[in-house]
């Protein structure tokens, strides 16, 4: 059956059924009685059934009309809920925001902003995927995450990368290690150390390997772990030392690990807010993204200076 009626026809039907009067229903809907009658006639013709028994004295639903009234009320109620739900989303009252971040970003950049966001919008759910750099990039590219914080993506033409923090790699070791008191370490100073590394699948490993490609003397890997957290657990246990991003071993850690800056070569990585180019975020996601941008982007940063676009 081809549907040849609209929501106004259904609202007219409900009004007549509830009022049992064309005159009163027409007044409620600010229509003339003839216009209202045409709507009901159109609806009955489209459905191929009679919805009302009409006499000069009364208007009464047919059996089919009574059943149809129940269904129409349910349908109109669902539509109203959907419209109100969209209004809530637009007003940031409800919804879900999905953010993908490398783990260090979750620890150091999200908590304070998320706290303010949740205080302002308590009914919006925030889902955080703390994943590897490649996984974070893939989640943003696929649209599974609204945006991300990552050190990968600046060269991807589909990604807008806005730098928020540049960090140096350091050599992580126990506080009682002989090298722990040094202000800086050359890579050649680490040659004889028992060296723990993240696996080749890690974005951190790619950064380190690229920097050491032309370096003659650097430590031999004795143990590999998939994630920085696992590497640091082994370092804390005394199994060796590891090159890790500086944010991983900031002062004040509850464990016994310190980080000494590495030089010759000095290795850096740039973390940035990433979003999919030409992708329109939902209102709640855009609000959180803007709050992070305001809180994290250095005021003096000129994104174009390093070949990336600001959001």
Secondary structure as UniProt FT lines:
FT   HELIX           7..19
FT   HELIX           22..29
FT   HELIX           33..47
FT   STRAND          52..54
FT   STRAND          59..61
FT   HELIX           63..90
FT   TURN            91..92
FT   STRAND          95..101
FT   HELIX           103..105
FT   HELIX           106..110
FT   HELIX           111..120
FT   TURN            122..123
FT   STRAND          124..130
FT   HELIX           133..142
FT   STRAND          147..150
FT   TURN            154..155
FT   TURN            157..158
FT   STRAND          159..174
FT   TURN            175..176
FT   TURN            178..181
FT   STRAND          184..186
FT   HELIX           187..190
FT   TURN            191..192
FT   STRAND          195..198
FT   TURN            200..201
FT   HELIX           203..212
FT   TURN            213..214
FT   STRAND          221..225
FT   HELIX           228..236
FT   TURN            237..238
FT   STRAND          241..245
FT   HELIX           246..249
FT   TURN            251..252
FT   STRAND          257..263
FT   STRAND          268..276
FT   TURN            277..278
FT   HELIX           283..296
FT   TURN            299..300
FT   HELIX           303..306
//
